[in-house]
Amino acid sequence: MPLSCDTQSLEDRISGVVAPKHGKSQQGKNVFYKKPADPAEITRVNHDATLDDIHRKKLQKLLRQREKLEQRLEKVSLDDLIVKAAAERVENERKAKTLAERLAPPKKSLMERVEELRIPPKWVTTRGIPNPKHVHCMEKKWDWFIEIDKKMTAAHPFLAKLWKVDDYTTEAPIIEKFTKLVVDFDDLSDHLEERVCHDSIRNEELHLLDKYLKRVQGIFGELDIKAHATYLKKQLVYSNVNFDLGKLKL
């Protein structure tokens, strides 16, 4: 019996192996299933992202503020900070003392003050008064002047000693302003009584003078003048005391 042989040619067999076989589509068998998004999860993720963004912006703002403060601190010297702190301390002490004086009870009773009004002031006949109608006001102003004059007498030795100290470290602008301050103080001390008698110094200026003298007293304190000459001069200049008062303004 003759052997059966494959009648398919070699080219047909090669084309059958190389050519793709048309079968059923494989689509849909291994497709990835995407789970629907949870609204609560989306809200939580968005909330966390918003908080992170807010924290990041706040941190950036604080870092910028820190850089600005560091730059300002580099520009400000230590002496300026000390002078500013001393001026604030003196101002706070003045306010506290003023409040205590306002809240304190009167030193004299009403009847004692009425009896004093009946007694004519002794200095009216010996000193000139431009407005005799205001004798009572001038009398109170004169008593006020006596108290201020005592404070000026007490402050004079401190300023005089500070003026005579040898100082080679203070800057020229501070020396110039301090010199003007001492000259105005000496001039006011010599002519204060005359300006009060002729009513050329106003009550507002006397208030300022009293405040300045208290400020000077607080600045000197218990410090050694020779050891802290530069520091005291800077404090006096930066505390804005002014003794150019009572002069006629042209």
C-alpha positions in Angstrom: 0.0 0.0 0.0 1.5 3.2 -1.0 2.7 5.6 1.8 0.6 8.7 2.3 2.6 11.8 1.8 1.8 15.4 2.6 0.9 17.0 -0.7 1.2 20.5 0.8 4.1 22.4 -0.6 6.9 23.8 1.4 5.9 27.4 0.7 2.4 26.8 1.9 3.6 25.3 5.1 5.9 28.2 5.8 3.2 30.8 5.1 0.9 28.9 7.4 3.4 29.1 10.2 4.3 32.8 9.7 0.9 34.2 8.9 -1.3 35.0 11.9 -4.1 32.6 12.7 -7.5 34.1 12.8 -9.2 33.1 15.9 -11.5 34.5 18.6 -10.6 38.0 20.0 -8.8 38.0 23.4 -10.2 41.4 24.3 -12.0 41.5 27.5 -10.4 38.6 29.3 -7.6 40.4 31.2 -9.1 44.0 31.4 -8.2 46.0 34.6 -11.3 46.9 36.6 -11.3 50.5 37.9 -13.1 50.9 41.2 -15.4 54.0 41.3 -14.0 56.9 43.4 -15.3 57.5 46.9 -16.5 61.1 47.4 -15.5 61.0 51.1 -12.0 59.9 50.2 -11.7 62.7 47.6 -12.9 65.3 50.2 -10.4 64.1 52.7 -7.5 64.1 50.2 -8.4 67.7 49.1 -8.7 68.8 52.7 -5.2 67.5 53.6 -3.7 69.1 50.5 -5.3 72.4 51.4 -3.9 72.3 54.9 -0.5 71.4 53.7 -0.6 74.4 51.3 -1.7 76.8 54.1 1.0 75.6 56.4 3.6 76.0 53.7 2.5 79.6 53.0 2.5 80.5 56.7 6.0 79.0 57.1 7.2 81.1 54.1 5.7 84.2 55.6 7.3 83.6 58.9 10.7 83.0 57.3 10.4 86.3 55.4 9.5 88.2 58.6 12.5 86.6 60.3 14.8 87.8 57.5 13.4 91.3 57.8 13.9 91.4 61.6 17.4 90.1 61.3 18.2 92.9 58.8 16.7 95.5 61.1 18.7 94.2 64.1 21.9 94.4 62.1 21.2 98.0 61.4 20.3 99.0 64.9 23.2 99.4 67.3 23.2 98.2 70.9 23.5 101.7 72.3 20.4 102.8 70.5 18.5 99.9 72.0 19.8 100.8 75.5 18.8 104.5 75.1 15.4 103.6 73.8 14.7 101.2 76.7 15.9 103.7 79.2 13.7 106.4 77.7 10.7 104.0 77.9 11.5 103.2 81.5 11.6 106.9 82.5 8.4 107.6 80.7 6.6 104.7 82.4 7.8 105.8 85.8 6.6 109.3 85.1 3.2 108.1 84.1 2.9 105.9 87.2 3.9 108.7 89.5 1.5 111.1 87.8 -1.4 108.7 88.2 -0.5 108.2 91.9 -0.5 111.9 92.4 -3.9 112.4 90.8 -5.4 109.6 92.9 -3.9 110.8 96.1 -6.2 112.8 98.5 -5.7 116.6 98.7 -3.0 117.7 101.2 -5.0 120.6 102.5 -8.6 120.8 103.5 -11.1 123.2 101.8 -11.2 125.5 104.8 -7.4 125.8 104.9 -7.3 126.7 101.2 -10.0 129.3 101.7 -8.0 130.9 104.6 -4.9 131.0 102.4 -6.9 132.9 99.8 -7.7 135.7 102.3 -4.0 136.3 103.1 -2.4 138.6 100.5 0.8 137.3 99.1 3.9 139.0 100.5 5.8 139.1 97.3 3.2 141.1 95.4 4.6 144.4 96.8 8.2 143.6 96.0 7.9 142.0 92.6 6.3 143.4 89.5 3.1 141.7 88.3 1.9 142.6 84.7 -1.7 141.6 85.4 -2.8 142.5 89.0 -6.2 140.9 88.4 -4.7 137.5 88.4 -2.8 137.7 91.7 -4.1 134.3 92.8 -3.0 132.6 89.6 0.4 134.3 89.9 0.8 133.2 93.5 0.2 129.5 92.5 2.6 129.9 89.6 5.2 131.3 92.0 4.8 128.4 94.4 5.2 126.1 91.4 8.3 128.0 90.3 9.9 127.5 93.7 9.5 123.7 93.5 10.8 123.6 89.9 13.8 125.9 90.9 14.7 123.4 93.6 14.8 120.6 91.0 16.9 122.7 88.7 19.4 123.4 91.5 19.6 119.7 92.2 20.2 118.8 88.5 22.8 121.5 87.9 25.8 119.7 89.6 25.2 116.5 87.5 25.1 118.4 84.2 28.1 120.5 85.2 30.1 117.4 86.2 29.2 115.6 83.0 30.2 118.7 81.0 33.7 118.8 82.5 34.4 115.1 82.1 37.1 114.3 79.4 35.4 112.4 76.7 37.1 111.1 73.5 34.6 108.5 72.4 31.3 110.4 71.9 30.4 111.3 68.3 30.4 114.9 67.1 26.6 115.2 66.6 26.0 114.0 70.2 28.5 116.5 71.5 26.9 119.3 69.6 23.4 118.6 70.8 24.6 118.0 74.4 26.4 121.4 74.3 23.3 123.2 73.2 21.3 121.4 75.9 23.7 122.5 78.7 23.8 126.1 77.4 20.0 126.3 77.3 19.9 124.8 80.8 22.3 127.5 82.2 20.4 130.3 80.5 17.0 129.1 81.8 18.4 128.6 85.3 19.7 132.2 85.3 16.5 133.8 83.9 13.7 131.5 85.2 12.7 133.8 88.0 12.6 136.8 85.7 10.5 135.0 83.2 8.0 133.8 85.8 7.7 137.3 87.3 7.0 138.8 83.9 4.8 135.9 82.9 6.8 135.3 79.7 7.0 131.5 80.4 3.6 129.8 79.9 2.1 127.1 82.2 2.5 124.6 79.4 6.3 125.3 79.3 6.5 124.9 83.1 4.8 121.6 82.8 7.3 120.5 80.2 10.2 121.8 82.3 9.0 119.8 85.3 8.7 116.7 83.1 12.2 117.2 81.7 13.8 117.6 85.1 12.3 114.4 86.3 13.5 112.7 83.2 17.1 114.0 83.7 16.9 112.8 87.3 15.9 109.3 86.2 18.6 109.2 83.5 21.5 109.9 85.9 20.2 107.7 88.7 23.1 106.0 90.6 25.5 105.8 87.6 29.1 107.0 87.9 29.3 110.1 85.6 33.0 109.6 84.8 32.6 105.9 83.9 29.5 106.4 81.8 30.0 109.8 80.2 29.3 108.8 76.7 26.3 106.7 77.7 24.7 109.5 79.7 25.2 112.1 77.0 23.5 109.8 74.5 20.6 109.2 76.9 20.1 113.0 77.4 20.2 113.7 73.7 17.9 110.8 72.7 15.4 111.5 75.6 14.4 114.7 73.8 14.7 117.0 76.8 14.7 120.7 75.9 15.4 123.7 78.1 14.9 126.4 75.4 11.8 127.6 77.1 10.3 131.0 78.0 12.2 133.0 75.3 10.5 135.4 73.1 9.9 133.8 69.7 10.7 136.2 66.9 
